[in-house]
């Protein structure tokens, strides 16, 4: 019976962990503020009427796709082709 043995190849000298420069892993304050702001905006959006309308529309679209998969495929193919023609470089 054969077994695979993992092989580790070391190149160069082994470095002492104390000599390797440590990277700063703290998140900058502005990034934290931006994340909190975006979180607050998203929470407000989830509580709005628009979010409810979008979720209802998504459910209607899912039902249509489940009931008419061939038509849905043709529609998506047509829209993709149309967008491809509109976005191609001249």
C-alpha positions as CSV (number, residue, x, y, z in Angstrom):
1,X,0.0,0.0,0.0
2,X,1.4,3.4,-1.0
3,X,1.0,6.6,1.0
4,X,1.5,10.2,-0.1
5,X,4.0,12.0,2.0
6,X,3.8,15.8,2.1
7,X,7.1,17.5,1.1
8,X,8.0,20.9,2.3
9,X,10.8,22.7,0.4
10,X,12.5,25.6,2.2
11,X,14.3,28.2,0.2
12,X,16.9,30.5,1.7
13,X,17.5,30.9,5.3
14,X,15.0,30.4,8.1
15,X,14.1,33.7,9.7
16,X,13.7,34.3,13.3
17,X,10.1,35.3,14.0
18,X,11.3,38.3,16.1
19,X,13.2,39.7,13.1
20,X,10.1,39.6,10.8
21,X,8.5,43.1,10.7
22,X,5.0,43.0,12.1
23,X,2.1,44.4,10.0
24,X,-0.3,46.9,11.5
25,X,-3.6,44.9,11.6
26,X,-5.8,47.7,13.2
27,X,-8.6,49.1,11.1
28,X,-8.2,52.8,10.5
29,X,-10.7,55.1,12.3
30,X,-12.2,56.5,9.0
31,X,-12.9,53.0,7.7
32,X,-14.7,52.1,11.0
33,X,-16.8,55.3,10.7
34,X,-17.6,54.5,7.0
35,X,-18.6,50.9,8.0
36,X,-20.9,52.2,10.8
37,X,-22.4,54.8,8.5
38,X,-23.1,52.2,5.8
39,X,-24.6,49.9,8.4
40,X,-27.0,52.6,9.6
41,X,-28.0,53.5,6.1
42,X,-28.7,49.8,5.2
43,X,-30.7,49.3,8.4
44,X,-32.9,52.4,7.6
45,X,-33.3,51.0,4.0
46,X,-34.5,47.6,5.3
47,X,-37.2,49.4,7.4
48,X,-38.4,51.4,4.4
49,X,-41.3,50.7,2.1
50,X,-38.9,50.4,-0.9
51,X,-37.3,47.4,0.7
52,X,-40.6,45.6,1.2
53,X,-41.6,46.4,-2.4
54,X,-38.3,45.0,-3.7
55,X,-38.6,41.8,-1.7
56,X,-42.2,41.3,-3.0
57,X,-41.0,41.9,-6.6
58,X,-38.2,39.4,-6.2
59,X,-40.6,36.8,-4.9
60,X,-43.0,37.4,-7.9
61,X,-40.0,37.0,-10.3
62,X,-39.0,33.8,-8.6
63,X,-42.5,32.3,-8.9
64,X,-42.6,33.3,-12.6
65,X,-39.2,31.6,-13.2
66,X,-40.3,28.5,-11.4
67,X,-43.6,28.3,-13.4
68,X,-42.1,29.4,-16.8
69,X,-38.4,28.3,-17.0
70,X,-38.2,28.3,-20.8
71,X,-39.7,31.8,-21.2
72,X,-37.5,33.1,-18.4
73,X,-34.4,31.7,-20.1
74,X,-35.3,33.2,-23.5
75,X,-36.0,36.6,-21.8
76,X,-32.6,36.6,-20.0
77,X,-30.9,35.5,-23.2
78,X,-32.5,38.4,-25.1
79,X,-31.7,41.0,-22.5
80,X,-28.1,39.7,-22.3
81,X,-27.7,40.0,-26.1
82,X,-29.2,43.4,-26.1
83,X,-26.9,44.7,-23.4
84,X,-24.0,43.0,-25.2
85,X,-24.7,44.9,-28.4
86,X,-25.2,48.2,-26.5
87,X,-22.0,47.9,-24.5
88,X,-19.6,46.6,-27.2
89,X,-16.8,48.8,-28.2
90,X,-17.0,50.4,-31.6
